[in-house]
Amino acid sequence: PISSADYLKSSNTGINNFSINPSTISLYPNPASNEVNILNTANEAVTIAIYDMMGSKINEQLLTERITNISTTKYAAGFYSYRIFDANNRTVSSGKFSLIK
């Protein structure tokens, strides 16, 4: 006989609705050396959070311009991840980039 402990039922049918299309935000160059640029064509302010590979947040910045430059001169060479949040603190984009020195 099968008991409820033998299986897991999931009824999650939600679909995430993003207020900003992730393709309207891009980070370049990748790999970078002294700075990264974020192109925001969404015409909406967003926030970027940058994390090191240990998952520690090392920078957070409001992006209000079409192109924002972020200096990476104080970052060590290596890999970093980022998340872009809308005004409601929902993730609208994420990715990774590398720094070469």
C-alpha positions as CSV (number, residue, x, y, z in Angstrom):
1,P,0.0,0.0,0.0
2,I,1.1,3.6,-0.8
3,S,1.0,6.0,2.1
4,S,1.3,9.8,1.9
5,A,4.9,9.5,3.0
6,D,5.8,7.7,-0.3
7,Y,5.2,10.7,-2.5
8,L,5.1,14.5,-2.6
9,K,2.2,16.3,-4.2
10,S,2.9,19.8,-5.4
11,S,0.1,22.1,-6.5
12,N,2.2,25.2,-7.4
13,T,0.9,26.5,-10.7
14,G,2.0,30.1,-10.4
15,I,3.7,32.0,-13.1
16,N,6.1,34.8,-12.4
17,N,5.1,38.1,-14.0
18,F,8.0,40.4,-14.4
19,S,7.3,44.1,-14.6
20,I,10.5,44.5,-16.6
21,N,11.6,42.3,-19.5
22,P,15.0,40.8,-18.6
23,S,16.3,41.4,-22.1
24,T,16.1,45.2,-21.6
25,I,19.0,45.0,-19.1
26,S,22.5,44.0,-20.0
27,L,25.9,44.1,-18.4
28,Y,29.1,44.5,-20.4
29,P,32.0,43.9,-21.1
30,N,32.4,40.4,-19.9
31,P,35.1,39.7,-19.0
32,A,35.8,43.1,-17.5
33,S,38.9,44.7,-16.0
34,N,38.3,48.1,-14.5
35,E,34.5,48.7,-14.8
36,V,31.3,47.1,-15.9
37,N,28.5,49.0,-17.7
38,I,24.9,48.3,-17.2
39,L,22.5,49.2,-20.0
40,N,19.0,49.7,-18.8
41,T,16.5,50.3,-21.7
42,A,13.5,49.5,-19.5
43,N,12.9,53.2,-18.7
44,E,12.4,52.3,-15.1
45,A,14.8,52.6,-12.1
46,V,16.2,49.3,-11.0
47,T,18.7,48.2,-8.4
48,I,21.8,46.0,-9.0
49,A,23.3,43.8,-6.3
50,I,26.7,42.3,-7.0
51,Y,27.9,39.2,-5.1
52,D,31.3,37.5,-4.8
53,M,31.5,33.7,-5.4
54,M,31.0,33.1,-1.7
55,G,27.6,34.7,-2.0
56,S,28.4,37.9,0.0
57,K,26.9,41.1,-1.3
58,I,29.8,43.5,-2.2
59,N,27.9,46.3,-3.9
60,E,24.3,47.5,-4.3
61,Q,23.4,50.5,-6.4
62,L,20.3,52.2,-7.8
63,L,20.4,52.4,-11.5
64,T,18.5,55.5,-12.8
65,E,20.3,56.2,-16.0
66,R,20.2,54.4,-19.3
67,I,23.9,53.5,-18.9
68,T,25.6,53.1,-15.5
69,N,29.3,52.5,-15.0
70,I,30.4,50.6,-11.9
71,S,34.1,50.7,-11.0
72,T,35.5,47.2,-10.3
73,T,39.1,48.4,-9.4
74,K,38.6,47.4,-5.8
75,Y,37.4,43.9,-6.7
76,A,39.7,41.0,-6.9
77,A,40.1,39.1,-10.2
78,G,37.5,36.2,-10.4
79,F,33.9,35.5,-10.9
80,Y,30.9,37.5,-9.7
81,S,27.2,37.2,-9.9
82,Y,24.6,39.9,-10.0
83,R,20.8,40.4,-9.6
84,I,18.7,43.2,-10.8
85,F,15.6,44.1,-8.8
86,D,12.6,46.3,-9.7
87,A,11.0,48.9,-7.5
88,N,9.0,46.1,-5.7
89,N,12.2,44.2,-4.9
90,R,11.4,41.4,-7.4
91,T,14.3,39.9,-9.4
92,V,14.0,40.9,-13.0
93,S,17.4,39.7,-14.3
94,S,20.5,37.9,-13.0
95,G,23.8,36.8,-14.4
96,K,27.5,36.3,-13.9
97,F,30.6,38.1,-15.1
98,S,34.3,37.7,-14.6
99,L,37.1,40.2,-13.8
100,I,40.6,39.9,-15.2
101,K,43.4,42.1,-13.9
